Amino acid sequence: MLAALSCYNPGAMPPFANLVSDSTLVQETIDLLRVSGGRANASEIVDAVFKVSHIDEELAGLLVGDLVKDDRRFKIIDGNTIELQAYDCEARLLEDLEFVVVDIEATGAKMPPNRIIELGAYRIRGGRIVDNFITLVNPEISIPRFVVALTGISNEMVKQAPLFAEVAPKWLEFVEDAVLIAHNAPFDTNFLNHEISRVYPGHRMINPDLCTVTLSRRVVPGLANYRLETVADHFSISIIDRHRAGSDALATAEVFLRILTRLEEHGVRDLATARSFQSPALDSITQAESIPEPLLLPLVPRF
């Protein structure tokens, strides 16, 4: 067992501060530290996570150090004590944060086997849109006809587009440590992390995210539904080219700027409070929304 452990290597951490290990062992270490006051010695971690008792302290330090090295969520003290670092961005004021509002289009809703075909994003700083990132992506698989009809993106259009492996480094550099914003954020962030894990196996983005669907339900209750076009129309925002990533991301960015104003009115001023504020909407759908709306196309749960 010790021989196997001494050979353990979670893989070299890619050179991006917003990528972290997606290892189960790392997550178990985080869980242990959280219930241990944020700090534990390496021997305790090896005992609880690696299931090895009475291990030499020096070897325990090497094993745990190798597990969490280059992961900014941890601090190693004196080679044998591991400390969980607080996410300082959670306490930061919303007005001081940078946001990247993102939208993706894909060959279908389920991944795998589906892949991203377009990625669009806008950076918000100081209450203004200051930059953008828009690209088609070659999915390396055929785009179904119903997706072509929905998005207008054809196989011919993506034939010469970059692969996601080429897009990923530029995307991670663009995002940096910004808070991700999306309309139906779990869909976009899960898809992005799936694609990122193909390029950087065993890793995912650590950026916190907010969802304009759940936030809209809190700040503008009573809409017929919370699809992007409905919320945008409520705020008198036009969507030039629906179901294209750049256009949808721009509309979502404009929606989010309106939401930021409403959050201030609700006394929501920092990221941690905003994340808590949006959560009740996940469990309390109004009676008006209790009857499912018909989907125009199957397998594409886009908002």
C-alpha positions as CSV (number, residue, x, y, z in Angstrom):
1,M,0.0,0.0,0.0
2,L,2.8,2.5,0.9
3,A,4.6,1.8,-2.3
4,A,1.5,2.6,-4.2
5,L,0.9,5.7,-2.2
6,S,4.5,6.9,-2.7
7,C,3.9,6.7,-6.5
8,Y,0.7,8.8,-6.3
9,N,0.7,11.8,-8.5
10,P,-2.5,13.8,-9.2
11,G,-0.9,15.2,-12.3
12,A,0.9,18.4,-13.0
13,M,-1.2,21.4,-12.3
14,P,-1.8,23.4,-15.5
15,P,-0.4,26.9,-15.4
16,F,-3.8,28.6,-14.7
17,A,-4.7,29.9,-11.2
18,N,-8.4,29.3,-11.9
19,L,-7.9,25.5,-12.5
20,V,-8.0,23.1,-9.5
21,S,-7.8,19.4,-9.1
22,D,-11.1,17.5,-9.5
23,S,-9.7,14.6,-7.5
24,T,-12.0,12.8,-5.0
25,L,-9.0,12.6,-2.6
26,V,-8.6,16.4,-2.8
27,Q,-12.3,16.9,-2.1
28,E,-12.2,14.5,0.9
29,T,-9.2,16.5,2.2
30,I,-11.2,19.7,1.9
31,D,-14.2,18.1,3.7
32,L,-11.9,16.9,6.5
33,L,-10.3,20.3,6.9
34,R,-13.7,22.0,7.1
35,V,-14.8,19.8,10.0
36,S,-11.4,20.2,11.7
37,G,-11.4,24.0,12.0
38,G,-9.6,24.5,8.7
39,R,-6.4,22.8,9.7
40,A,-5.0,19.3,10.2
41,N,-1.7,17.6,10.2
42,A,-0.7,15.4,7.3
43,S,-0.8,12.2,9.3
44,E,-4.5,12.8,10.1
45,I,-5.3,13.4,6.5
46,V,-3.5,10.3,5.3
47,D,-5.3,8.3,8.0
48,A,-8.8,9.7,7.0
49,V,-8.3,10.1,3.2
50,F,-5.7,7.5,2.2
51,K,-7.0,5.0,4.9
52,V,-3.4,4.4,6.1
53,S,-2.7,4.5,9.8
54,H,0.5,4.9,11.8
55,I,2.4,6.4,8.9
56,D,5.7,8.2,9.3
57,E,5.1,11.9,9.6
58,E,7.7,12.8,7.0
59,L,6.2,10.4,4.4
60,A,2.7,11.7,5.3
61,G,3.8,15.2,4.7
62,L,5.3,14.2,1.3
63,L,2.1,12.4,0.3
64,V,-0.3,15.1,1.2
65,G,2.0,17.8,-0.1
66,D,2.1,16.0,-3.5
67,L,-1.7,15.8,-3.4
68,V,-2.4,19.5,-2.8
69,K,0.6,21.1,-4.3
70,D,-0.1,24.1,-6.6
71,D,-3.7,24.2,-5.4
72,R,-4.4,27.7,-4.1
73,R,-7.1,26.3,-1.8
74,F,-4.4,24.9,0.5
75,K,-1.4,26.2,2.4
76,I,1.3,23.9,3.6
77,I,2.9,25.0,6.9
78,D,6.2,23.5,8.0
79,G,5.8,20.7,5.6
80,N,3.4,18.8,7.8
81,T,0.3,21.0,8.5
82,I,-2.3,21.7,5.9
83,E,-4.5,24.7,6.1
84,L,-7.6,25.4,4.1
85,Q,-7.6,28.9,2.6
86,A,-10.7,31.0,2.7
87,Y,-12.2,32.2,-0.6
88,D,-11.7,35.9,0.0
89,C,-13.7,36.8,-3.1
90,E,-16.9,35.6,-1.2
91,A,-16.6,38.5,1.2
92,R,-15.8,41.1,-1.5
93,L,-18.4,43.7,-2.5
94,L,-20.1,43.1,-5.8
95,E,-19.1,46.5,-7.0
96,D,-15.4,45.5,-6.6
97,L,-15.6,42.2,-8.5
98,E,-15.2,41.5,-12.1
99,F,-17.7,39.2,-13.9
100,V,-17.5,37.2,-17.0
101,V,-21.0,36.6,-18.5
102,V,-20.9,33.4,-20.6
103,D,-23.1,31.5,-23.0
104,I,-22.4,28.3,-24.9
105,E,-24.0,26.5,-27.8
106,A,-23.6,22.8,-28.1
107,T,-24.4,19.8,-30.2
108,G,-26.9,18.7,-27.5
109,A,-27.7,18.9,-23.9
110,K,-26.0,15.8,-22.5
111,M,-22.2,15.6,-22.1
112,P,-20.7,13.3,-23.1
113,P,-21.2,12.7,-26.0
114,N,-22.1,16.3,-26.9
115,R,-19.6,19.1,-27.5
116,I,-19.4,22.9,-27.5
117,I,-19.8,24.5,-30.9
118,E,-19.7,28.2,-29.9
119,L,-18.5,30.1,-26.8
120,G,-19.4,33.8,-26.2
121,A,-18.6,35.9,-23.1
122,Y,-18.4,39.5,-22.0
123,R,-16.4,40.9,-19.1
124,I,-18.0,43.4,-16.7
125,R,-15.9,45.7,-14.6
126,G,-17.1,48.7,-12.6
127,G,-20.7,48.3,-13.9
128,R,-19.6,48.4,-17.6
129,I,-19.0,45.9,-20.3
130,V,-15.3,46.2,-21.1
131,D,-14.2,43.2,-23.2
132,N,-15.5,40.1,-25.0
133,F,-14.5,36.6,-26.0
134,I,-16.4,35.0,-28.9
135,T,-15.4,32.0,-31.0
136,L,-16.9,29.1,-32.9
137,V,-15.5,25.7,-31.8
138,N,-14.9,22.6,-34.0
139,P,-16.8,19.9,-31.9
140,E,-15.1,17.1,-33.9
141,I,-18.6,15.5,-34.2
142,S,-21.5,16.2,-36.5
143,I,-24.0,18.9,-35.5
144,P,-27.6,17.5,-35.5
145,R,-30.0,19.1,-37.9
146,F,-32.3,20.4,-35.2
147,V,-29.3,22.2,-33.6
148,V,-28.4,23.7,-36.9
149,A,-32.0,24.9,-37.3
150,L,-32.0,26.3,-33.8
151,T,-28.7,28.1,-33.8
152,G,-27.9,28.6,-37.4
153,I,-24.5,27.1,-36.8
154,S,-23.7,24.5,-39.5
155,N,-21.0,21.8,-39.8
156,E,-19.4,23.9,-42.6
157,M,-19.1,26.9,-40.3
158,V,-17.2,25.0,-37.6
159,K,-15.1,23.0,-40.0
160,Q,-12.2,25.4,-39.9
161,A,-12.9,26.7,-36.3
162,P,-10.4,26.0,-33.5
163,L,-10.7,22.8,-31.4
164,F,-11.6,23.4,-27.8
165,A,-8.1,22.4,-26.9
166,E,-6.9,25.5,-28.7
167,V,-9.6,27.7,-27.2
168,A,-9.1,26.5,-23.6
169,P,-5.9,28.4,-22.7
170,K,-7.2,31.6,-24.2
171,W,-10.5,31.2,-22.4
172,L,-8.9,30.5,-19.0
173,E,-6.7,33.6,-19.4
174,F,-9.7,35.7,-20.4
175,V,-11.7,34.6,-17.3
176,E,-8.9,34.8,-14.8
177,D,-10.5,35.0,-11.3
178,A,-13.7,36.6,-12.4
179,V,-17.1,35.4,-11.2
180,L,-18.9,33.5,-13.9
181,I,-22.5,34.6,-14.8
182,A,-24.8,32.6,-17.1
183,H,-28.5,32.2,-17.8
184,N,-29.0,28.7,-16.4
185,A,-25.5,28.6,-15.0
186,P,-25.3,24.9,-14.2
187,F,-25.7,24.0,-17.9
188,D,-22.9,26.4,-19.1
189,T,-20.5,25.8,-16.3
190,N,-20.9,22.0,-16.3
191,F,-20.4,21.9,-20.1
192,L,-17.3,24.2,-19.8
193,N,-15.8,22.0,-17.1
194,H,-16.5,18.9,-19.1
195,E,-14.6,20.3,-22.0
196,I,-11.8,21.6,-19.8
197,S,-11.4,18.2,-18.3
198,R,-10.7,16.8,-21.7
199,V,-7.9,19.2,-22.2
200,Y,-6.6,19.2,-18.6
201,P,-7.6,15.8,-17.2
202,G,-8.6,15.8,-13.6
203,H,-9.1,19.6,-13.4
204,R,-11.9,22.0,-13.3
205,M,-12.5,25.8,-13.0
206,I,-12.7,27.1,-9.5
207,N,-14.5,30.4,-10.4
208,P,-17.6,31.0,-8.4
209,D,-20.8,31.5,-10.4
210,L,-24.2,33.2,-10.3
211,C,-27.2,32.3,-12.3
212,T,-29.4,35.0,-13.9
213,V,-32.4,32.6,-14.0
214,T,-32.5,32.2,-10.2
215,L,-31.6,35.8,-9.5
216,S,-34.3,37.1,-11.9
217,R,-36.9,35.0,-10.0
218,R,-35.9,36.8,-6.9
219,V,-35.7,40.4,-8.1
220,V,-38.5,40.4,-10.7
221,P,-41.0,37.9,-9.4
222,G,-44.2,37.2,-11.4
223,L,-42.9,36.9,-14.9
224,A,-44.7,34.3,-17.2
225,N,-41.4,32.4,-17.4
226,Y,-37.7,33.1,-16.9
227,R,-36.4,32.3,-20.4
228,L,-33.7,34.7,-21.5
229,E,-35.9,36.4,-24.1
230,T,-38.7,37.0,-21.4
231,V,-36.3,38.5,-18.9
232,A,-34.6,40.6,-21.5
233,D,-37.9,41.9,-22.8
234,H,-38.9,42.8,-19.2
235,F,-35.8,45.0,-19.0
236,S,-36.3,46.3,-22.6
237,I,-33.2,44.5,-23.8
238,S,-33.1,43.3,-27.4
239,I,-31.5,40.0,-28.5
240,I,-30.1,40.5,-32.0
241,D,-29.4,36.8,-32.8
242,R,-31.1,34.4,-30.4
243,H,-29.3,31.1,-29.7
244,R,-25.9,32.4,-30.9
245,A,-23.5,32.5,-28.0
246,G,-22.2,36.0,-28.5
247,S,-25.6,37.6,-28.8
248,D,-27.1,35.6,-25.9
249,A,-24.1,36.4,-23.7
250,L,-24.4,40.1,-24.5
251,A,-28.1,40.1,-23.6
252,T,-27.4,38.2,-20.4
253,A,-24.7,40.7,-19.5
254,E,-27.2,43.5,-19.9
255,V,-29.7,41.6,-17.8
256,F,-27.1,41.0,-15.1
257,L,-26.3,44.7,-15.0
258,R,-30.0,45.4,-14.3
259,I,-30.0,42.7,-11.7
260,L,-27.0,44.2,-9.9
261,T,-29.0,47.4,-9.4
262,R,-31.9,45.4,-7.9
263,L,-29.6,43.4,-5.7
264,E,-28.5,46.7,-4.1
265,E,-32.1,47.6,-3.4
266,H,-32.5,44.2,-1.7
267,G,-29.4,44.9,0.5
268,V,-27.3,42.3,-1.3
269,R,-23.8,43.8,-1.6
270,D,-21.3,41.0,-1.5
271,L,-20.8,37.8,-3.4
272,A,-21.6,35.4,-0.5
273,T,-24.9,37.2,0.2
274,A,-25.7,37.1,-3.6
275,R,-25.1,33.4,-3.7
276,S,-27.4,32.8,-0.7
277,F,-30.0,35.2,-2.1
278,Q,-30.4,33.2,-5.3
279,S,-30.7,29.8,-3.6
280,P,-34.3,30.0,-2.3
281,A,-35.5,30.4,-6.0
282,L,-34.2,26.8,-6.6
283,D,-36.8,25.4,-4.2
284,S,-39.7,27.8,-4.5
285,I,-41.1,27.9,-8.0
286,T,-44.3,29.9,-8.2
287,Q,-47.7,28.4,-9.0
288,A,-47.6,30.1,-12.4
289,E,-44.6,28.1,-13.3
290,S,-45.8,24.8,-11.8
291,I,-47.1,23.6,-15.2
292,P,-44.1,22.7,-17.4
293,E,-43.7,24.8,-20.5
294,P,-43.6,22.9,-23.8
295,L,-40.1,22.7,-25.3
296,L,-39.8,23.5,-29.0
297,L,-37.0,21.0,-29.4
298,P,-36.1,18.0,-27.3
299,L,-32.8,17.6,-25.5
300,V,-31.9,21.3,-25.5
301,P,-32.8,22.8,-22.1
302,R,-31.8,26.3,-23.0
303,F,-33.3,29.3,-21.4
